[in-house]
Amino acid sequence: MSHRVLLAGLFHETHTFLDAPTPLSDWTILRGDELFEARGDASPLAGVLSVADDRQWQVTPTIDMRATPGGPVDDEVLEIFWDGLAAGIEAGPFDGIYLLLHGAMVCRGCPDVEGEVIRRIRAIESLANLPICGVLDLHGNISRETIEQTQGLISYRCNPHTDGHQVAVESAKLLDEILSSKRTPRSVWARPPVMWPPTGTGTDDDPMKTLEQMARQIEAEEADIVAVNVMGGFSFADTPDTGVSFAATTFGDPDVAAARLSELVDHAISVRQQGNVVDPPLASCLDDVDRHIAEGDTPVVLVEPSDNIGGGAPGDATTMLAEFIARDIDGAVAIINDPESVQAVSDLDTGATITLSIGGKTSRLTDGPLELTVTLESTSDGRFTLEDPHSHLASGAGLHIQMGPCAVVRCGGVRILLTTLRTPPFDLGQLRSQGIDPEDCSVVNVKAAVAHRQGWDPVTARTYTVDTPGPCSSDISRLPFKLVNRPVFPLDELESSVP
């Protein structure tokens, strides 16, 4: 007998300190059978569908909504999602529920969107006791209720998120096991009083590397524990649940799982300073960059977490571009999200010259626009396919990416890719689709924190991560938190014995 499964997705990483909201117009919405169009791509949605097909589930696809990280979400987005899910519920009865969630979504009137979705599901009599499995982003700020009211929400284990598809497969197989065996696991939650910036949550580096290794060791040693989540959290969201957290799914004694999670909590507290990354100023590396370029030790990548599009930043900061222009660095490349400038060149012929006000238009925390006289090199529709199916981008958007109309312009030796839609620079196909070969660049401004590494590290000669003005600075102590539970590191000093 095939299992009847209710399927839905709601995915957004919300930066609550940004001025601009994330309106409904920013969202990609799939309804009903449109969800099946993800089959065969590299997304988590494709992962669960592959298991559904293999195990011959009867899937009721309801709604999948996702948007690029950004500011607080309009409340109507949650209600549109819920209306879509509720309409699908009418097709029941169901045996189980599968959800694709981020874990750090905030609406203006709801600081814990994922928890609210779970509460609403559990309030429906026919769904109150059904097993809920699914995926979470490693950067979720997860509440105790969200974990304890579900049976198998498994988080990504890698940052960059190269494993989104695989984790979706694993959690879908867990749901199938639950439905086939009639055994229901319990989920246990724990949190240290610790926050880390995104730059401190890469899983190739400590503290996350060791925490993930400890989690895998727990899974190996405890036969009943089928999954341990290490959640780095998203420190640009001011909520009571912001910060590092851990969860375990067990078919055995939840007290045993809780005791093992306490090992992770203790370790996170003891190494809390390792994740408190503070980046050096841009000026500190510019002489080294000049030397590397002169020696042909290129490309050099200047990583700019403060304008990290993957963290919700506008992607239009001009600090690095201004340095490239001032130094007239031949072969330098910057990507700036600037729909107005793209529109301004849309009717020009290739080779035309125009003066533009580039970037710096959307955040009071970044430097303002640059008035530049540029030459138009090319325009495009901005569509490209990921070169790497394991790209961090695939975990949220699948293989096919849309930057909106784009233009490449040149100012001296510096080329600027202007985009219409904010697009995290995590895959080299982005530049190659616009006629720019990353390996041929002298220096590239990458507006990211960690997720770019999967694509850029294999071709980069030197990488510098630096601090510039912007809303995603690694120095989270500068942010005006009001809702986060205190005390919490690094906002407060902790005693070593903090429970």
C-alpha positions in Angstrom: 0.0 0.0 0.0 1.5 3.3 -1.0 1.8 6.1 1.5 -0.1 9.3 1.1 2.2 12.3 1.8 1.4 16.0 2.0 4.2 18.1 0.5 5.0 21.8 0.9 8.0 24.2 1.0 8.6 27.6 2.5 12.2 28.9 2.3 13.6 32.3 3.3 16.6 33.5 5.3 15.4 36.8 6.8 17.8 39.6 7.7 15.7 41.6 10.2 18.2 44.5 10.4 17.7 45.5 6.8 15.5 48.5 5.9 13.9 47.1 2.8 11.4 44.3 3.2 11.0 41.1 1.2 7.7 41.7 -0.6 5.5 39.2 -2.2 6.8 40.2 -5.6 10.3 38.8 -4.7 8.9 35.2 -4.3 8.9 32.3 -6.7 5.7 30.3 -6.1 5.0 26.8 -7.3 1.5 25.5 -6.8 0.1 22.0 -7.1 1.6 19.9 -9.9 4.1 22.7 -10.7 6.2 21.2 -7.8 6.7 18.1 -9.9 8.7 20.2 -12.4 11.6 20.1 -10.0 12.2 16.4 -10.8 15.7 15.8 -11.9 17.3 19.0 -10.8 19.7 19.3 -7.9 17.4 20.9 -5.4 16.1 19.4 -2.1 12.6 19.4 -3.7 14.0 17.1 -6.4 15.5 14.9 -3.7 12.3 14.2 -1.9 10.5 13.7 -5.2 13.1 11.1 -6.2 12.3 9.1 -3.0 8.6 9.6 -3.5 8.8 8.1 -7.0 11.1 5.2 -5.9 8.8 4.3 -3.0 5.6 5.0 -5.0 4.2 7.5 -2.6 0.9 9.2 -3.4 2.1 12.8 -3.1 -0.3 15.7 -2.8 1.9 18.7 -3.8 0.5 21.9 -2.3 2.7 25.0 -2.5 6.4 25.8 -2.6 7.6 29.4 -1.9 11.1 30.7 -1.9 13.0 34.0 -2.2 16.5 35.2 -2.1 17.6 36.2 1.5 16.5 39.7 2.3 14.7 41.9 4.8 11.6 41.2 6.9 8.9 39.3 5.0 5.4 40.8 4.5 2.8 38.9 6.6 0.7 38.2 3.5 3.4 35.8 2.3 2.8 33.4 5.3 -0.9 33.6 4.7 -0.6 32.8 1.0 1.6 29.8 1.9 -0.9 28.7 4.5 -3.9 29.0 2.1 -2.0 26.9 -0.4 -1.2 24.3 2.2 -4.7 24.3 3.6 -6.2 23.8 0.2 -4.1 20.6 -0.2 -5.1 19.4 3.2 -8.6 19.0 1.9 -7.4 16.2 -0.4 -6.6 14.0 2.7 -6.5 11.8 4.6 -2.7 11.5 4.7 -0.2 9.2 6.3 2.7 11.8 6.6 3.9 15.3 5.9 7.1 16.4 4.3 8.2 20.1 4.6 11.1 21.9 2.9 11.9 24.7 5.4 14.8 27.1 5.9 14.5 27.8 9.6 15.4 31.5 9.7 12.3 33.1 8.2 10.8 36.1 9.9 7.6 37.9 9.0 6.8 41.4 10.4 4.2 39.9 12.7 5.8 36.5 13.4 9.5 35.9 14.5 9.2 32.1 14.2 7.5 31.4 10.9 8.5 27.7 10.8 7.2 27.2 14.3 4.0 28.9 13.4 3.5 26.6 10.4 4.0 23.6 12.7 1.6 24.9 15.3 -1.1 25.5 12.6 -0.6 22.0 11.2 -0.8 20.4 14.7 -4.0 22.3 15.4 -5.8 20.4 12.6 -7.3 17.3 14.1 -6.5 15.1 11.1 -2.9 16.2 11.1 -2.2 16.4 14.8 -0.5 13.1 15.1 1.0 12.6 11.7 4.8 12.2 11.3 6.4 15.4 10.0 9.8 15.1 8.3 11.8 17.4 6.1 14.9 19.5 5.6 16.3 22.6 7.3 19.0 24.9 6.3 22.1 24.8 8.5 21.6 28.5 9.2 18.1 28.1 10.7 17.3 29.6 14.1 15.2 26.7 15.3 12.9 26.8 18.3 12.4 24.0 20.7 8.8 23.7 19.7 9.6 23.3 16.0 11.9 20.3 16.8 9.8 18.6 19.5 6.6 18.8 17.5 8.2 17.1 14.5 9.8 13.7 13.9 12.6 14.1 11.4 13.6 17.6 10.3 17.2 17.1 9.2 19.5 20.0 8.5 22.2 20.4 5.9 25.5 19.3 7.2 27.7 21.3 4.8 28.4 25.0 4.4 28.7 25.6 1.5 25.4 23.7 1.2 26.6 21.1 -1.2 24.4 18.4 0.4 20.9 19.9 0.2 19.6 17.3 -2.3 21.2 14.4 -0.4 19.8 15.5 3.0 16.3 15.8 1.4 16.7 12.2 0.2 17.8 11.0 3.7 14.9 12.7 5.5 12.4 11.4 2.9 13.7 7.9 3.4 13.3 8.4 7.2 9.6 9.4 6.6 9.2 6.3 4.5 10.7 4.1 7.3 8.4 5.7 9.9 5.4 5.0 7.7 6.4 1.5 6.8 7.5 0.4 10.3 4.8 2.2 12.3 7.6 3.3 14.7 7.7 6.9 15.5 11.0 8.6 16.6 11.3 11.5 19.0 13.2 14.7 18.4 15.3 16.4 21.1 16.6 20.0 21.0 19.4 21.9 22.8 21.0 25.3 22.5 24.2 26.9 23.8 24.0 30.7 24.5 26.1 31.4 21.5 25.8 33.2 18.2 28.3 33.2 15.3 28.3 35.3 12.2 28.0 33.4 8.8 31.7 33.7 8.3 32.2 31.5 11.5 29.9 28.7 10.3 31.9 27.2 7.4 32.1 23.4 8.0 35.6 23.1 6.6 36.8 25.1 9.5 36.4 25.0 13.3 34.3 25.3 15.3 31.7 23.9 12.9 34.1 21.2 11.5 34.6 19.6 14.9 31.0 19.9 15.9 29.9 18.2 12.7 32.5 15.4 13.3 31.1 15.0 16.9 27.6 14.8 15.5 28.5 12.1 13.0 30.3 10.2 15.8 27.2 10.3 18.0 25.2 8.8 15.0 27.7 6.1 14.7 27.8 5.2 18.4 24.1 5.4 19.2 22.1 2.9 17.0 18.8 4.5 17.9 19.9 8.1 16.9 19.3 8.4 13.2 20.2 12.1 12.7 22.0 14.9 14.7 21.6 18.4 13.5 24.4 21.0 14.0 22.7 24.4 13.3 25.0 27.4 12.9 22.1 29.8 13.1 21.6 33.1 11.3 22.8 35.9 13.4 21.3 38.7 11.2 17.8 37.7 12.4 16.8 39.2 15.8 14.5 36.6 17.3 14.3 34.8 20.7 15.7 31.7 18.9 18.6 33.2 17.1 21.9 31.3 17.5 23.6 27.9 17.4 21.3 25.0 18.2 21.4 21.2 18.0 18.8 18.5 17.5 18.7 14.7 17.5 16.1 12.3 16.1 16.0 9.0 18.0 14.0 5.8 18.0 15.3 5.2 21.5 15.4 6.9 24.9 15.2 10.7 24.4 17.2 11.2 27.6 20.1 9.5 26.0 19.8 11.8 23.0 19.6 14.8 25.2 22.8 13.7 27.1 24.7 13.4 23.8 23.5 16.8 22.7 24.8 18.3 25.9 28.3 17.3 24.7 27.8 19.5 21.6 26.5 22.3 23.8 29.5 22.1 26.1 31.9 22.1 23.2 30.3 25.0 21.4 30.5 27.1 24.6 34.2 26.1 25.2 35.2 27.1 21.6 32.8 30.0 21.2 35.6 32.5 20.3 36.6 30.4 17.3 33.4 31.2 15.6 33.5 34.9 16.4 35.1 35.9 13.2 36.0 39.6 12.8 37.3 40.4 9.3 40.3 42.8 8.7 39.6 46.1 6.9 39.9 46.2 3.1 42.9 48.5 3.2 45.0 45.9 5.1 45.3 43.7 2.0 45.4 46.0 -1.0 49.2 46.2 -1.2 49.4 42.4 -1.1 46.7 42.2 -3.9 48.8 44.6 -6.0 51.9 42.4 -5.5 50.0 39.2 -6.4 48.7 40.7 -9.6 52.1 42.0 -10.6 53.6 38.6 -10.1 50.8 36.9 -12.1 49.5 35.1 -9.0 45.9 35.4 -10.0 43.0 35.4 -9.8 42.8 37.1 -6.4 39.4 36.9 -4.7 38.3 39.7 -2.3 35.4 38.3 -0.3 33.1 40.9 1.1 30.8 39.4 3.8 29.3 42.8 4.6 27.5 42.8 1.2 26.8 39.1 1.2 23.8 38.5 -1.0 23.4 35.1 0.4 22.9 36.7 3.8 20.3 39.2 2.6 22.5 42.2 1.7 21.6 44.3 -1.4 24.7 43.3 -3.4 25.3 46.8 -4.6 28.0 48.1 -2.3 30.6 50.1 -4.1 33.6 50.2 -1.7 35.7 47.6 -3.5 34.6 48.8 -7.0 35.8 52.2 -6.0 39.2 50.8 -5.1 39.4 48.9 -8.4 38.6 52.0 -10.3 41.0 54.2 -8.3 43.9 51.8 -8.9 42.7 51.1 -12.5 43.3 47.4 -12.0 43.4 45.8 -15.4 41.3 42.6 -15.4 39.4 43.4 -12.2 35.7 42.3 -12.0 32.9 43.4 -9.8 29.3 42.2 -9.8 26.8 44.9 -8.8 23.0 44.5 -8.5 21.6 47.6 -10.1 18.4 47.3 -12.1 18.4 51.1 -12.9 21.8 50.9 -14.6 20.8 47.8 -16.5 17.7 49.6 -17.8 19.8 52.7 -18.7 21.9 50.7 -21.1 19.2 48.4 -22.5 18.7 50.4 -25.7 22.4 51.1 -26.4 24.6 49.4 -29.0 27.6 47.5 -27.9 30.6 49.8 -27.7 28.4 52.8 -26.7 29.6 55.1 -23.9 27.4 56.3 -21.1 27.8 57.9 -17.6 26.0 55.9 -14.9 25.3 56.2 -11.2 26.3 52.6 -10.3 25.4 50.8 -7.1 25.0 52.2 -3.5 21.3 52.8 -3.9 19.6 50.5 -1.4 21.3 50.5 2.0 22.2 53.4 4.3 25.0 51.2 5.7 27.0 51.1 2.5 28.9 53.7 0.5 26.8 55.6 -2.1 26.7 55.3 -5.9 29.7 55.8 -8.1 29.4 58.2 -11.1 31.3 56.3 -13.8 31.6 56.8 -17.5 31.5 53.2 -18.9 31.6 51.4 -22.2 28.9 48.8 -22.9 30.4 45.4 -23.7 27.3 43.2 -23.7 23.7 42.6 -22.6 21.8 39.4 -21.8 18.6 38.0 -20.3 20.7 36.8 -17.3 19.8 33.2 -17.4 22.4 30.6 -16.7 22.8 26.9 -15.6 24.9 26.0 -12.7 28.2 24.5 -13.6 28.3 22.6 -10.3 25.1 20.7 -9.4 26.4 20.7 -5.8 26.6 24.4 -5.7 25.2 26.1 -2.6 22.8 27.8 -5.0 21.3 24.5 -6.0 20.2 23.9 -2.4 17.7 26.7 -2.8 17.1 27.3 -6.5 17.9 24.2 -8.4 20.1 24.2 -11.5 18.6 27.0 -13.5 19.3 30.6 -12.3 17.8 33.8 -13.4 19.7 37.1 -12.8 17.2 39.2 -14.7 18.4 41.4 -17.6 22.1 42.0 -17.3 24.8 44.2 -18.8 28.6 44.0 -18.7 30.2 47.5 -18.8 33.9 48.5 -18.7 35.5 51.4 -16.9 39.2 51.5 -17.8 40.5 48.0 -17.1 37.7 47.2 -14.7 34.6 45.2 -15.9 31.3 45.4 -14.0 28.5 42.9 -14.3 25.3 44.7 -13.6 22.3 42.5 -12.6 18.6 43.1 -12.2 18.0 40.4 -9.6 20.2 39.8 -6.6 22.1 36.6 -7.4 24.6 35.1 -4.9 28.0 34.7 -6.6 28.4 31.0 -5.7 28.8 29.4 -9.1 31.4 30.2 -11.8 28.7 29.8 -14.5 27.4 33.2 -13.5 30.4 35.0 -14.9 31.0 32.6 -17.8 27.5 33.1 -19.0 28.3 36.8 -19.5 31.5 36.2 -21.4 33.9 36.6 -18.4 36.3 33.7 -17.7 37.0 33.7 -13.9 40.5 32.2 -14.4 41.5 35.1 -16.6 40.5 37.8 -14.0 43.2 39.6 -12.0 41.0 40.3 -9.0 37.3 39.6 -8.3 35.0 41.1 -5.7 32.9 38.2 -4.4 29.9 39.4 -2.2 29.7 36.3 0.0 30.7 34.8 3.3 31.4 31.1 3.0 29.1 29.6 0.3 31.3 30.8 -2.6 34.1 28.5 -1.6 32.7 25.4 -3.5 32.9 27.3 -6.8 35.8 29.8 -6.3 38.4 28.0 -4.2 39.5 25.5 -7.0 40.4 28.4 -9.4 41.6 31.1 -6.9 45.3 31.8 -6.4 44.7 34.0 -3.3 41.7 34.8 -1.2 41.2 37.7 1.3 38.1 38.1 3.4 37.8 41.7 4.4 35.4 44.1 6.2 33.7 46.9 4.4 30.6 49.0 5.2 27.5 47.0 4.9 24.6 45.2 6.7 26.2 41.7 6.9 29.4 42.6 8.7 30.9 39.7 10.6 31.1 41.9 13.7 27.6 41.1 14.9 28.2 42.9 18.2 27.5 46.1 16.3 23.9 45.1 15.6 21.0 46.5 17.7 19.6 43.2 19.0 16.3 43.5 21.0 14.6 40.1 21.0 17.4 37.6 21.2 17.6 35.7 24.5 20.3 37.0 26.8 23.0 36.4 27.9 24.4 35.3 24.6 27.9 35.4 23.2 29.4 37.6 21.8 27.0 40.3 23.0 27.6 39.2 26.6 30.5 37.6 28.5 29.8 34.0 29.5 31.1 32.1 32.5 32.8 28.8 31.5 30.2 26.9 33.5 27.2 28.3 31.7 24.7 25.4 31.4 
